Amino acid sequence: MSYPEFHERHRTFAFHDTDGTPVYEDGWGALCGRIVARNDLAALRLYHASPNTRVFWEGYEAPYWHPFFVAAGSGSWEALRALIEIYLTDPTYNNPDQPPLDQYLTQLDFSPINEACAAANREMVLWLLQHDPPLATLQDRNARGHTPLFSAASGLRRGVGFAEHEEFIHFLLDQGCSARDSDVFHNGQEDEQERRGDDGNASEPSQSAKELQETMLGAAIPHASYQLTSRLIAEGADVHARQSWGDPTLWMTDEGVMGRSREVTALHIASVYRNLEGIRALVDHRGEGVSVAEMISRKDDQGRIPLHWALMGTPDDKPRKVNKDDDTDDELAHEEKIPSERLAETVKYLLAVDPETINARDRLGATAFHYAVRSRHAGPASVLAVVEMLLDAGPLAATLKSVRNDEREGDTFEPTILQDAVDGHGMRYGKVNDARFTQLIEILLAHGADARLCLHRLCAHGWTEHIPRAMFERLLQASPDINATDADGCTAMHYLVRKMDQVEAARYLIACGAEVDVADQQGNTPLHQVMKGTLIRKLDERGRPDPSQPKDAPVQARKQWIEMLVEAGGSIDRPNAYGKTPKKLLEELTERLEQRRMAEATQIGRGRGRGVREGATDPRKVTG
């Protein structure tokens, strides 16, 4: 392999490339990292033999630049073996002034056998175990307390074929790895004084004082087959164990990144991954004394049952490869049909066991319907299908209503299902005229869903299309108070004025009785909101201002809004809580825009940097 990107002269000469050209290392070890990532043993030997280069540095600006991490992350297992041998045999590293390999790996928080097991690389595992002397055991734990078996189970999430990976886990179990002994505990709150002996030294915490953090079954269950799940349970894994669980790469909801959850069962985890095989295995092997209904009704620390977790879902919801050579197209994951089937089948199974779970609420009062319409990992067709399924389960009328909850800050009510439906669709797709979205709203309203303040959410989103009059008519039919205010004292009009393209929608609301002089808690009327320059411009596919839209479109739109609101009874002289009138805010905005224009002109005159064309607009500025 050649390395032309390192032919440019740097301070450190490494070796000659395959064409005889000198190859240089930069100041960050990038050449070594590239060699390792490409699993190029010949180049690694040349690099190691060079008197000018060191394979292992005393420190790295970023830990993942270390060759060990690069090798494991790239799947360069031959290179990793060569690196380990270099550390063991080269006097530069194998001397009394350097830590032995095991201590060095501990300092790095790097475990070769855990990494190999996570990738289901049997050859690497056997090399470590059979090395003279052995470089690892199957009972080792890494810095996170994970055994090789635990890491192998976690690795089921990776792209390697699932059948091949499960076969590797069975191999580890055959070698004597214990599923129960692979659970991860951390010290609880046992009084240290109680653990001190006669010599005054504290003993290890008792098993009862240790708190279960993660289970082997919980690590495997996201993708484990019925067969593997059954074997883990047969070998001692506790189906009903409560653990702390979270995956920051998956927990994306409309509220942001969810933190680690506690009191989670394996059934919760299987449900969020919609692993129906795993769910059935857990239920079938639940043991005596626990009914299926009891099992699927258990709540985590947020009051969420497995049904709620299934409705949240994950972006991992895609076709599963049977082996590495399977030609299953990963792009199918983006099609509506596939995640919809997994979601529907999982929800159908859980509801069939106990239909009453349809009425269960979490700690904040959210129901299965809230979770269904909030999910970022389901398309409009999936959301519509699962909502229809939930309605067919016969929920109580109260389930479609919001409840007061003192744990919420500000608004003491959980958002309504309709509010969440609008928010979920608006943030994911932005197409208000989507027939599936319209049908979703119609179905929920037909079943008595609370339409309170739904108009606010509809007006708050930056839709890429004009809000249809029919949508307004339907919502106002269900919730006639067009001037209702939210927790901030805002009417729907306060939100609508921020959307440049929704002038006709505003005209319709005004014709229906919307007042334009209502002040929010800050004393701002809709006219104040217009003056604050929050009108959103259209962007093209590259994120730049749409060229079909005139540069002064925000100014013209604002002028149109002002004329319309004043004509409807708004006052440009009414001060807000800070003494600012809409007229004053307009003057300040005009001054800021003029200062920006002058700054751009000055930059052009200086001719420095890229410059800005006359009349051009900074693409980062999306408000006018």
TIBA-398255 format. One record per residue (C-alpha): residue in three letters; x, y, z. Coordinates in nm, 3 decimals. Example, Ala and Ser with C-alpha at 12.3 -4.5 7.8 and 13.67 -1.06 7.14 Angstrom:
REC  type       c1       c2       c3
REC   ala    1.230   -0.450    0.780
REC   ser    1.367   -0.106    0.714
***
This chain:
REC  type       c1       c2       c3
REC   met    0.000    0.000    0.000
REC   ser    0.119    0.352   -0.074
REC   tyr    0.077    0.669    0.131
REC   pro    0.089    0.964   -0.114
REC   glu   -0.084    1.195    0.135
REC   phe    0.229    1.171    0.353
REC   his    0.481    1.247    0.078
REC   glu    0.480    1.615    0.171
REC   arg    0.789    1.694    0.368
REC   his    0.745    1.708    0.744
REC   arg    0.992    1.714    1.027
REC   thr    1.009    1.336    1.072
REC   phe    1.114    1.099    0.792
REC   ala    0.961    0.753    0.842
REC   phe    1.043    0.526    0.547
REC   his    1.033    0.508    0.168
REC   asp    0.703    0.437   -0.001
REC   thr    0.647    0.156   -0.250
REC   asp    0.756    0.387   -0.533
REC   gly    1.066    0.500   -0.344
REC   thr    0.923    0.837   -0.240
REC   pro    1.004    0.945    0.118
REC   val    0.712    0.915    0.360
REC   tyr    0.691    1.155    0.656
REC   glu    0.511    1.146    0.988
REC   asp    0.328    1.461    1.090
REC   gly    0.308    1.601    1.441
REC   trp   -0.002    1.406    1.538
REC   gly    0.089    1.048    1.451
REC   ala   -0.149    1.045    1.155
REC   leu    0.079    0.825    0.943
REC   cys    0.092    0.556    1.210
REC   gly   -0.284    0.577    1.252
REC   arg   -0.341    0.542    0.878
REC   ile   -0.111    0.240    0.858
REC   val   -0.289    0.069    1.146
REC   ala   -0.636    0.154    1.016
REC   arg   -0.545   -0.008    0.682
REC   asn   -0.410   -0.317    0.860
REC   asp   -0.086   -0.272    0.663
REC   leu    0.162   -0.497    0.844
REC   ala    0.445   -0.435    0.598
REC   ala    0.426   -0.059    0.646
REC   leu    0.390   -0.103    1.022
REC   arg    0.715   -0.300    1.032
REC   leu    0.892   -0.026    0.832
REC   tyr    0.750    0.240    1.062
REC   his    0.860    0.048    1.371
REC   ala    1.208   -0.015    1.229
REC   ser    1.265    0.352    1.149
REC   pro    1.499    0.523    1.400
REC   asn    1.296    0.844    1.363
REC   thr    0.951    0.723    1.461
REC   arg    0.790    0.573    1.772
REC   val    0.489    0.346    1.748
REC   phe    0.372    0.441    2.098
REC   trp    0.393    0.800    2.214
REC   glu    0.406    0.916    2.574
REC   gly    0.073    1.089    2.535
REC   tyr   -0.199    1.160    2.281
REC   glu   -0.406    1.474    2.244
REC   ala   -0.711    1.253    2.193
REC   pro   -0.715    0.902    2.349
REC   tyr   -0.871    0.747    2.039
REC   trp   -0.559    0.842    1.838
REC   his   -0.369    0.568    2.020
REC   pro   -0.281    0.284    1.778
REC   phe   -0.461    0.027    1.996
REC   phe   -0.790    0.217    1.968
REC   val   -0.737    0.282    1.596
REC   ala   -0.677   -0.089    1.534
REC   ala   -0.985   -0.203    1.726
REC   gly   -1.205    0.068    1.579
REC   ser   -1.096   -0.022    1.225
REC   gly   -1.115   -0.397    1.271
REC   ser   -0.741   -0.422    1.204
REC   trp   -0.686   -0.730    1.419
REC   glu   -0.360   -0.840    1.257
REC   ala   -0.223   -0.492    1.318
REC   leu   -0.342   -0.506    1.680
REC   arg   -0.157   -0.832    1.736
REC   ala    0.156   -0.681    1.582
REC   leu    0.124   -0.373    1.805
REC   ile    0.093   -0.588    2.116
REC   glu    0.402   -0.787    2.017
REC   ile    0.594   -0.463    1.959
REC   tyr    0.509   -0.344    2.309
REC   leu    0.605   -0.680    2.459
REC   thr    0.938   -0.723    2.277
REC   asp    1.078   -0.380    2.189
REC   pro    1.325   -0.262    2.459
REC   thr    1.192    0.089    2.406
REC   tyr    0.874   -0.019    2.583
REC   asn    0.973   -0.345    2.754
REC   asn    1.197   -0.205    3.026
REC   pro    1.173   -0.122    3.400
REC   asp    1.092    0.242    3.324
REC   gln    0.776    0.150    3.134
REC   pro    0.464   -0.016    3.278
REC   pro    0.408   -0.380    3.181
REC   leu    0.145   -0.441    2.916
REC   asp   -0.141   -0.519    3.155
REC   gln   -0.083   -0.198    3.352
REC   tyr   -0.042    0.002    3.033
REC   leu   -0.373   -0.128    2.900
REC   thr   -0.542   -0.044    3.230
REC   gln   -0.408    0.312    3.211
REC   leu   -0.552    0.339    2.861
REC   asp   -0.887    0.185    2.961
REC   phe   -0.837   -0.052    2.669
REC   ser   -0.917   -0.423    2.677
REC   pro   -0.813   -0.622    2.367
REC   ile   -1.027   -0.921    2.458
REC   asn   -1.338   -0.711    2.517
REC   glu   -1.285   -0.534    2.186
REC   ala   -1.236   -0.865    2.007
REC   cys   -1.549   -1.010    2.166
REC   ala   -1.754   -0.704    2.075
REC   ala   -1.655   -0.771    1.715
REC   ala   -1.707   -1.149    1.748
REC   asn   -1.348   -1.213    1.636
REC   arg   -1.280   -1.565    1.756
REC   glu   -0.928   -1.574    1.609
REC   met   -0.819   -1.269    1.808
REC   val   -0.976   -1.402    2.127
REC   leu   -0.799   -1.736    2.096
REC   trp   -0.468   -1.562    2.022
REC   leu   -0.497   -1.361    2.345
REC   leu   -0.598   -1.666    2.551
REC   gln   -0.333   -1.897    2.406
REC   his   -0.045   -1.651    2.405
REC   asp    0.255   -1.750    2.617
REC   pro    0.197   -1.613    2.873
REC   pro   -0.181   -1.559    2.830
REC   leu   -0.272   -1.196    2.769
REC   ala   -0.632   -1.224    2.893
REC   thr   -0.892   -1.451    3.046
REC   leu   -1.263   -1.489    2.981
REC   gln   -1.330   -1.363    3.335
REC   asp   -1.156   -1.026    3.283
REC   arg   -1.354   -0.706    3.316
REC   asn   -1.281   -0.380    3.138
REC   ala   -1.297   -0.032    3.291
REC   arg   -1.678   -0.035    3.269
REC   gly   -1.700   -0.368    3.448
REC   his   -1.794   -0.560    3.135
REC   thr   -1.679   -0.918    3.088
REC   pro   -1.587   -1.050    2.741
REC   leu   -1.929   -1.219    2.726
REC   phe   -2.103   -0.891    2.810
REC   ser   -1.905   -0.710    2.537
REC   ala   -1.995   -0.981    2.288
REC   ala   -2.363   -0.936    2.371
REC   ser   -2.336   -0.559    2.331
REC   gly   -2.168   -0.615    1.996
REC   leu   -2.490   -0.757    1.854
REC   arg   -2.574   -0.396    1.773
REC   arg   -2.288   -0.372    1.527
REC   gly   -2.298   -0.439    1.154
REC   val   -2.154   -0.790    1.163
REC   gly   -2.400   -1.064    1.065
REC   phe   -2.631   -1.150    1.352
REC   ala   -2.622   -1.527    1.299
REC   glu   -2.242   -1.527    1.299
REC   his   -2.232   -1.308    1.608
REC   glu   -2.479   -1.522    1.798
REC   glu   -2.274   -1.829    1.711
REC   phe   -1.975   -1.657    1.870
REC   ile   -2.173   -1.588    2.190
REC   his   -2.271   -1.954    2.206
REC   phe   -1.900   -2.035    2.169
REC   leu   -1.818   -1.819    2.473
REC   leu   -2.092   -1.985    2.674
REC   asp   -1.953   -2.324    2.574
REC   gln   -1.614   -2.208    2.707
REC   gly   -1.765   -2.159    3.052
REC   cys   -1.857   -1.789    3.047
REC   ser   -2.139   -1.721    3.294
REC   ala   -2.437   -1.509    3.198
REC   arg   -2.528   -1.424    3.558
REC   asp   -2.167   -1.355    3.660
REC   ser   -2.140   -1.109    3.371
REC   asp   -2.393   -0.872    3.529
REC   val   -2.246   -0.536    3.632
REC   phe   -2.285   -0.406    3.988
REC   his   -2.166   -0.091    4.158
REC   asn   -2.131   -0.017    4.526
REC   gly   -2.445    0.089    4.702
REC   gln   -2.489    0.305    5.010
REC   glu   -2.373    0.055    5.271
REC   asp   -2.229    0.237    5.570
REC   glu   -1.850    0.225    5.550
REC   gln   -1.832    0.196    5.930
REC   glu   -2.022   -0.133    5.905
REC   arg   -1.757   -0.266    5.666
REC   arg   -1.457   -0.183    5.886
REC   gly   -1.293   -0.476    6.060
REC   asp   -1.094   -0.486    6.382
REC   asp   -0.788   -0.359    6.195
REC   gly   -0.977   -0.047    6.087
REC   asn   -0.963   -0.133    5.717
REC   ala   -1.279   -0.138    5.510
REC   ser   -1.373   -0.471    5.354
REC   glu   -1.531   -0.524    5.015
REC   pro   -1.902   -0.436    5.003
REC   ser   -2.131   -0.732    5.054
REC   gln   -2.325   -0.861    4.754
REC   ser   -2.646   -0.724    4.903
REC   ala   -2.490   -0.379    4.930
REC   lys   -2.403   -0.376    4.561
REC   glu   -2.660   -0.230    4.325
REC   leu   -2.730   -0.397    3.991
REC   gln   -2.631   -0.160    3.713
REC   glu   -2.643   -0.360    3.388
REC   thr   -2.736   -0.717    3.308
REC   met   -2.596   -0.954    3.051
REC   leu   -2.951   -1.023    2.931
REC   gly   -3.016   -0.651    2.892
REC   ala   -2.705   -0.617    2.676
REC   ala   -2.808   -0.901    2.446
REC   ile   -3.184   -0.854    2.423
REC   pro   -3.195   -0.564    2.172
REC   his   -3.131   -0.810    1.888
REC   ala   -3.098   -1.156    2.045
REC   ser   -3.290   -1.438    1.879
REC   tyr   -3.540   -1.659    2.060
REC   gln   -3.278   -1.933    2.084
REC   leu   -3.004   -1.714    2.232
REC   thr   -3.241   -1.544    2.476
REC   ser   -3.367   -1.883    2.592
REC   arg   -3.016   -2.014    2.647
REC   leu   -2.908   -1.708    2.847
REC   ile   -3.210   -1.752    3.075
REC   ala   -3.141   -2.124    3.108
REC   glu   -2.784   -2.043    3.214
REC   gly   -2.893   -1.813    3.494
REC   ala   -2.989   -1.477    3.346
REC   asp   -3.266   -1.314    3.551
REC   val   -3.563   -1.225    3.330
REC   his   -3.711   -0.987    3.588
REC   ala   -3.395   -0.810    3.708
REC   arg   -3.424   -0.430    3.736
REC   gln   -3.132   -0.237    3.596
REC   ser   -3.012    0.104    3.489
REC   trp   -3.012    0.130    3.112
REC   gly   -2.957    0.384    2.840
REC   asp   -2.816    0.425    2.493
REC   pro   -2.735    0.789    2.409
REC   thr   -2.721    0.711    2.038
REC   leu   -3.084    0.601    2.039
REC   trp   -3.270    0.801    2.300
REC   met   -3.379    1.090    2.079
REC   thr   -3.729    1.219    2.145
REC   asp   -3.907    1.544    2.095
REC   glu   -3.786    1.647    2.440
REC   gly   -3.420    1.590    2.348
REC   val   -3.176    1.328    2.468
REC   met   -3.323    1.112    2.743
REC   gly   -3.097    1.026    3.028
REC   arg   -3.025    0.682    3.169
REC   ser   -3.338    0.512    3.296
REC   arg   -3.362    0.305    3.612
REC   glu   -3.583    0.014    3.718
REC   val   -3.569   -0.113    3.360
REC   thr   -3.640   -0.478    3.278
REC   ala   -3.517   -0.682    2.983
REC   leu   -3.871   -0.663    2.847
REC   his   -3.851   -0.282    2.834
REC   ile   -3.529   -0.305    2.633
REC   ala   -3.659   -0.572    2.396
REC   ser   -3.969   -0.360    2.340
REC   val   -3.785   -0.040    2.249
REC   tyr   -3.595   -0.238    1.985
REC   arg   -3.920   -0.410    1.883
REC   asn   -3.743   -0.745    1.906
REC   leu   -4.050   -0.966    1.901
REC   glu   -3.842   -1.286    1.908
REC   gly   -3.673   -1.171    2.225
REC   ile   -4.001   -1.057    2.379
REC   arg   -4.161   -1.396    2.321
REC   ala   -3.860   -1.574    2.471
REC   leu   -3.872   -1.354    2.782
REC   val   -4.243   -1.420    2.828
REC   asp   -4.218   -1.793    2.762
REC   his   -3.931   -1.834    3.011
REC   arg   -4.057   -1.592    3.277
REC   gly   -4.067   -1.862    3.544
REC   glu   -4.332   -1.945    3.800
REC   gly   -4.520   -1.696    4.014
REC   val   -4.527   -1.412    3.759
REC   ser   -4.815   -1.367    3.516
REC   val   -4.763   -1.230    3.168
REC   ala   -4.995   -0.938    3.246
REC   glu   -4.788   -0.850    3.552
REC   met   -4.470   -0.873    3.348
REC   ile   -4.578   -0.630    3.076
REC   ser   -4.725   -0.385    3.330
REC   arg   -4.401   -0.324    3.521
REC   lys   -4.291    0.037    3.516
REC   asp   -3.948    0.196    3.500
REC   asp   -3.853    0.491    3.719
REC   gln   -4.043    0.725    3.484
REC   gly   -4.359    0.519    3.509
REC   arg   -4.325    0.380    3.156
REC   ile   -4.437    0.028    3.072
REC   pro   -4.293   -0.185    2.786
REC   leu   -4.572   -0.065    2.555
REC   his   -4.450    0.293    2.597
REC   trp   -4.094    0.185    2.519
REC   ala   -4.208    0.000    2.206
REC   leu   -4.381    0.313    2.080
REC   met   -4.068    0.524    2.134
REC   gly   -3.861    0.292    1.918
REC   thr   -3.508    0.339    1.791
REC   pro   -3.338    0.438    1.465
REC   asp   -3.207    0.082    1.458
REC   asp   -3.548   -0.031    1.336
REC   lys   -3.438   -0.185    1.005
REC   pro   -3.406   -0.526    0.835
REC   arg   -3.171   -0.759    1.018
REC   lys   -2.894   -0.936    0.826
REC   val   -2.872   -1.309    0.887
REC   asn   -2.501   -1.316    0.800
REC   lys   -2.233   -1.090    0.655
REC   asp   -2.300   -1.211    0.300
REC   asp   -2.671   -1.137    0.320
REC   asp   -2.763   -0.886    0.049
REC   thr   -3.036   -0.725    0.256
REC   asp   -3.042   -0.359    0.152
REC   asp   -2.989   -0.133    0.452
REC   glu   -3.160    0.145    0.259
REC   leu   -3.487   -0.043    0.311
REC   ala   -3.469    0.089    0.667
REC   his   -3.586    0.423    0.534
REC   glu   -3.895    0.278    0.367
REC   glu   -4.222    0.313    0.552
REC   lys   -4.326   -0.050    0.527
REC   ile   -4.051   -0.217    0.726
REC   pro   -4.048   -0.021    1.053
REC   ser   -4.428   -0.009    1.041
REC   glu   -4.449   -0.389    1.040
REC   arg   -4.211   -0.434    1.335
REC   leu   -4.383   -0.159    1.531
REC   ala   -4.731   -0.290    1.458
REC   glu   -4.648   -0.651    1.544
REC   thr   -4.481   -0.556    1.873
REC   val   -4.764   -0.328    1.982
REC   lys   -5.021   -0.588    1.876
REC   tyr   -4.849   -0.854    2.085
REC   leu   -4.824   -0.639    2.398
REC   leu   -5.185   -0.521    2.375
REC   ala   -5.313   -0.875    2.319
REC   val   -5.165   -0.984    2.651
REC   asp   -5.341   -0.710    2.846
REC   pro   -5.558   -0.455    2.659
REC   glu   -5.589   -0.250    2.979
REC   thr   -5.231   -0.126    2.935
REC   ile   -5.370    0.110    2.670
REC   asn   -5.487    0.332    2.958
REC   ala   -5.159    0.331    3.153
REC   arg   -4.996    0.669    3.215
REC   asp   -4.636    0.747    3.294
REC   arg   -4.525    0.963    3.584
REC   leu   -4.610    1.285    3.398
REC   gly   -4.944    1.160    3.270
REC   ala   -4.849    1.062    2.915
REC   thr   -5.028    0.765    2.759
REC   ala   -4.945    0.524    2.478
REC   phe   -5.101    0.773    2.237
REC   his   -4.854    1.044    2.339
REC   tyr   -4.561    0.810    2.280
REC   ala   -4.702    0.699    1.944
REC   val   -4.731    1.049    1.798
REC   arg   -4.404    1.174    1.953
REC   ser   -4.177    0.903    1.815
REC   arg   -3.905    1.034    1.587
REC   his   -3.839    0.686    1.460
REC   ala   -4.170    0.625    1.284
REC   gly   -4.296    0.781    0.962
REC   pro   -4.643    0.933    0.912
REC   ala   -4.789    0.604    0.788
REC   ser   -4.649    0.417    1.088
REC   val   -4.783    0.675    1.332
REC   leu   -5.126    0.665    1.170
REC   ala   -5.135    0.284    1.167
REC   val   -5.035    0.243    1.530
REC   val   -5.278    0.514    1.650
REC   glu   -5.560    0.329    1.474
REC   met   -5.445    0.009    1.642
REC   leu   -5.444    0.177    1.982
REC   leu   -5.793    0.314    1.926
REC   asp   -5.915   -0.033    1.829
REC   ala   -5.798   -0.153    2.171
REC   gly   -6.084    0.045    2.325
REC   pro   -5.919    0.310    2.546
REC   leu   -6.121    0.484    2.812
REC   ala   -6.248    0.827    2.713
REC   ala   -6.030    0.978    2.987
REC   thr   -5.719    0.833    2.825
REC   leu   -5.754    1.079    2.537
REC   lys   -5.765    1.369    2.782
REC   ser   -5.475    1.540    2.956
REC   val   -5.430    1.531    3.330
REC   arg   -5.294    1.784    3.571
REC   asn   -4.948    1.697    3.699
REC   asp   -4.769    1.894    3.970
REC   glu   -4.428    1.763    3.859
REC   arg   -4.438    1.966    3.537
REC   glu   -4.282    2.310    3.543
REC   gly   -4.488    2.601    3.414
REC   asp   -4.788    2.438    3.249
REC   thr   -4.932    2.196    3.502
REC   phe   -5.097    1.989    3.230
REC   glu   -4.931    1.719    3.024
REC   pro   -4.947    1.827    2.656
REC   thr   -5.254    1.689    2.484
REC   ile   -5.224    1.405    2.236
REC   leu   -5.323    1.643    1.956
REC   gln   -5.057    1.894    2.061
REC   asp   -4.794    1.622    2.054
REC   ala   -4.923    1.496    1.719
REC   val   -4.880    1.840    1.563
REC   asp   -4.539    1.891    1.724
REC   gly   -4.416    1.548    1.622
REC   his   -4.518    1.585    1.259
REC   gly   -4.407    1.946    1.238
REC   met   -4.056    1.881    1.368
REC   arg   -4.004    1.568    1.160
REC   tyr   -4.156    1.657    0.824
REC   gly   -4.284    2.015    0.804
REC   lys   -4.554    1.928    0.550
REC   val   -4.885    2.040    0.688
REC   asn   -5.081    1.916    0.384
REC   asp   -4.966    1.554    0.422
REC   ala   -5.284    1.347    0.386
REC   arg   -5.170    1.106    0.658
REC   phe   -5.123    1.395    0.902
REC   thr   -5.468    1.532    0.820
REC   gln   -5.618    1.186    0.867
REC   leu   -5.439    1.146    1.201
REC   ile   -5.587    1.473    1.331
REC   glu   -5.934    1.378    1.204
REC   ile   -5.923    1.034    1.369
REC   leu   -5.810    1.171    1.704
REC   leu   -6.076    1.444    1.701
REC   ala   -6.344    1.193    1.602
REC   his   -6.257    0.989    1.911
REC   gly   -6.286    1.288    2.142
REC   ala   -5.922    1.392    2.177
REC   asp   -5.870    1.719    2.363
REC   ala   -5.818    2.001    2.109
REC   arg   -5.717    2.255    2.374
REC   leu   -5.438    2.485    2.248
REC   cys   -5.377    2.261    1.946
REC   leu   -5.426    2.571    1.731
REC   his   -5.122    2.725    1.904
REC   arg   -4.900    2.431    1.808
REC   leu   -5.026    2.438    1.451
REC   cys   -4.942    2.808    1.421
REC   ala   -4.603    2.773    1.591
REC   his   -4.438    2.544    1.336
REC   gly   -4.247    2.665    1.031
REC   trp   -4.447    2.466    0.779
REC   thr   -4.313    2.452    0.424
REC   glu   -4.670    2.487    0.296
REC   his   -4.965    2.715    0.365
REC   ile   -5.180    2.591    0.650
REC   pro   -5.506    2.471    0.490
REC   arg   -5.825    2.646    0.590
REC   ala   -5.991    2.309    0.646
REC   met   -5.744    2.233    0.925
REC   phe   -5.832    2.558    1.102
REC   glu   -6.203    2.491    1.059
REC   arg   -6.177    2.144    1.210
REC   leu   -5.974    2.256    1.511
REC   leu   -6.200    2.554    1.580
REC   gln   -6.501    2.326    1.561
REC   ala   -6.349    2.114    1.838
REC   ser   -6.211    2.405    2.042
REC   pro   -6.401    2.725    1.957
REC   asp   -6.205    2.968    2.179
REC   ile   -5.986    3.122    1.911
REC   asn   -5.835    3.366    2.162
REC   ala   -5.737    3.108    2.424
REC   thr   -5.397    3.175    2.584
REC   asp   -5.124    2.931    2.683
REC   ala   -4.903    2.933    2.993
REC   asp   -4.707    3.229    2.849
REC   gly   -5.020    3.429    2.783
REC   cys   -4.985    3.386    2.406
REC   thr   -5.272    3.339    2.164
REC   ala   -5.234    3.140    1.843
REC   met   -5.184    3.472    1.662
REC   his   -4.869    3.544    1.867
REC   tyr   -4.710    3.239    1.704
REC   leu   -4.856    3.274    1.357
REC   val   -4.715    3.626    1.303
REC   arg   -4.363    3.480    1.317
REC   lys   -4.427    3.281    0.998
REC   met   -4.377    3.498    0.691
REC   asp   -4.577    3.282    0.452
REC   gln   -4.889    3.250    0.666
REC   val   -5.049    3.591    0.603
REC   glu   -5.359    3.438    0.445
REC   ala   -5.394    3.204    0.741
REC   ala   -5.386    3.507    0.970
REC   arg   -5.652    3.683    0.762
REC   tyr   -5.875    3.381    0.803
REC   leu   -5.826    3.365    1.181
REC   ile   -5.900    3.736    1.210
REC   ala   -6.217    3.684    1.008
REC   cys   -6.310    3.410    1.255
REC   gly   -6.274    3.648    1.549
REC   ala   -5.905    3.632    1.644
REC   glu   -5.807    3.942    1.842
REC   val   -5.478    4.111    1.753
REC   asp   -5.434    4.328    2.061
REC   val   -5.401    4.055    2.328
REC   ala   -5.082    4.096    2.534
REC   asp   -4.881    3.800    2.662
REC   gln   -4.713    3.787    3.004
REC   gln   -4.432    4.010    2.872
REC   gly   -4.684    4.264    2.747
REC   asn   -4.615    4.178    2.383
REC   thr   -4.897    4.185    2.129
REC   pro   -4.875    4.016    1.789
REC   leu   -4.747    4.348    1.652
REC   his   -4.453    4.335    1.895
REC   gln   -4.369    3.987    1.768
REC   val   -4.364    4.108    1.407
REC   met   -4.130    4.393    1.496
REC   lys   -3.878    4.168    1.666
REC   gly   -3.763    4.038    1.330
REC   thr   -3.846    3.672    1.373
REC   leu   -3.986    3.619    1.026
REC   ile   -3.828    3.308    0.881
REC   arg   -3.690    3.313    0.528
REC   lys   -3.703    3.019    0.293
REC   leu   -3.383    2.823    0.246
REC   asp   -3.284    2.612   -0.052
REC   glu   -3.150    2.256   -0.031
REC   arg   -2.801    2.387    0.057
REC   gly   -2.927    2.594    0.347
REC   arg   -2.886    2.925    0.164
REC   pro   -3.160    3.188    0.114
REC   asp   -3.391    3.073   -0.164
REC   pro   -3.288    3.269   -0.479
REC   ser   -3.649    3.277   -0.597
REC   gln   -3.735    3.481   -0.290
REC   pro   -3.642    3.851   -0.310
REC   lys   -3.384    3.973   -0.062
REC   asp   -3.632    4.221    0.081
REC   ala   -3.905    3.957    0.120
REC   pro   -3.893    3.974    0.502
REC   val   -3.924    4.352    0.491
REC   gln   -4.217    4.340    0.251
REC   ala   -4.383    4.062    0.448
REC   arg   -4.345    4.255    0.771
REC   lys   -4.499    4.561    0.608
REC   gln   -4.793    4.349    0.494
REC   trp   -4.836    4.205    0.843
REC   ile   -4.825    4.548    1.006
REC   glu   -5.090    4.686    0.773
REC   met   -5.314    4.386    0.830
REC   leu   -5.277    4.387    1.212
REC   val   -5.328    4.763    1.243
REC   glu   -5.636    4.742    1.022
REC   ala   -5.766    4.467    1.253
REC   gly   -5.727    4.687    1.561
REC   gly   -5.365    4.648    1.667
REC   ser   -5.175    4.946    1.807
REC   ile   -4.818    5.039    1.713
REC   asp   -4.800    5.267    2.019
REC   arg   -4.884    5.015    2.291
REC   pro   -4.581    4.953    2.519
REC   asn   -4.489    4.609    2.646
REC   ala   -4.366    4.527    2.997
REC   tyr   -4.028    4.680    2.910
REC   gly   -4.173    5.004    2.778
REC   lys   -4.108    4.917    2.412
REC   thr   -4.381    4.990    2.159
REC   pro   -4.407    4.810    1.825
REC   lys   -4.310    5.138    1.660
REC   lys   -3.993    5.163    1.871
REC   leu   -3.904    4.799    1.802
REC   leu   -3.944    4.863    1.429
REC   glu   -3.708    5.160    1.450
REC   glu   -3.448    4.951    1.634
REC   leu   -3.482    4.670    1.383
REC   thr   -3.445    4.908    1.089
REC   glu   -3.132    5.053    1.248
REC   arg   -2.980    4.707    1.296
REC   leu   -3.050    4.612    0.936
REC   glu   -2.890    4.935    0.815
REC   gln   -2.582    4.873    1.030
REC   arg   -2.555    4.524    0.885
REC   arg   -2.584    4.661    0.530
REC   met   -2.313    4.918    0.599
REC   ala   -2.085    4.655    0.752
REC   glu   -2.123    4.438    0.441
REC   ala   -2.048    4.736    0.219
REC   thr   -1.739    4.817    0.425
REC   gln   -1.616    4.459    0.393
REC   ile   -1.657    4.478    0.016
REC   gly   -1.468    4.807    0.006
REC   arg   -1.174    4.662    0.198
REC   gly   -1.155    4.363   -0.035
REC   arg   -1.051    4.134    0.249
REC   gly   -1.142    3.769    0.280
REC   arg   -1.399    3.628    0.044
REC   gly   -1.602    3.944    0.055
REC   val   -1.976    3.975    0.006
REC   arg   -2.131    4.062   -0.328
REC   glu   -2.337    4.378   -0.346
REC   gly   -2.686    4.286   -0.242
REC   ala   -2.585    3.943   -0.117
REC   thr   -2.711    3.806    0.212
REC   asp   -2.521    3.614    0.475
REC   pro   -2.662    3.261    0.440
REC   arg   -2.644    3.213    0.815
REC   lys   -2.902    3.486    0.871
REC   val   -3.243    3.332    0.836
REC   thr   -3.443    3.599    1.011
REC   gly   -3.534    3.935    0.882
***
